[in-house]
């Protein structure tokens, strides 16, 4: 009965996300996620724009595995893909072909996921913009143009859509 319970007091921990901040953070979280996705997509388009330079590098140094991997990942025509795969396999770089296939599968998966997002939120212009980036990355320029126009109809004044349209036209000539 004479047992003594010791209670330790913990110092007050400052909460970084207050209730006031949570009120605004929850509705804005999808926007920040979408902006992050768009930035990644734009980086992919910028890398896609460097492909002619990469092809020149590959011709200058045909055994440069980094360049070959980048080209193999971004080839959209089946005959060109098969030719490059045969060349790479001939030089003993099976891993390049495997990695390129895995990356192309990942892009296809992203496209499926963005289509699900669009079905769930059909009035979300950033989803259409990201889909346009993915389609451009896969060489489906006509579909990308249609998709970016849907985004433009939803939000005609969005500056990110203008930059995506410029990138699309640059890569889909």
Buried (B, 14 or more C-beta within 10 A) or exposed (E): EEEEEEEEEEEEEEEEEEEEEEEEEEEEEBEEEBEEBBEEBBEBBEBBEEBEEBEEBBEEEEEBBEBBBBBBBBBEEEEEBEEBBEBBEEEEBEEBBEBBBEBBEEBEEBBEEBEEBBEEEEEBBBBBBBBBBBBBBBBBBEBBBBBBBBBBEBBEEBEBBEBBBEBBEEBBE
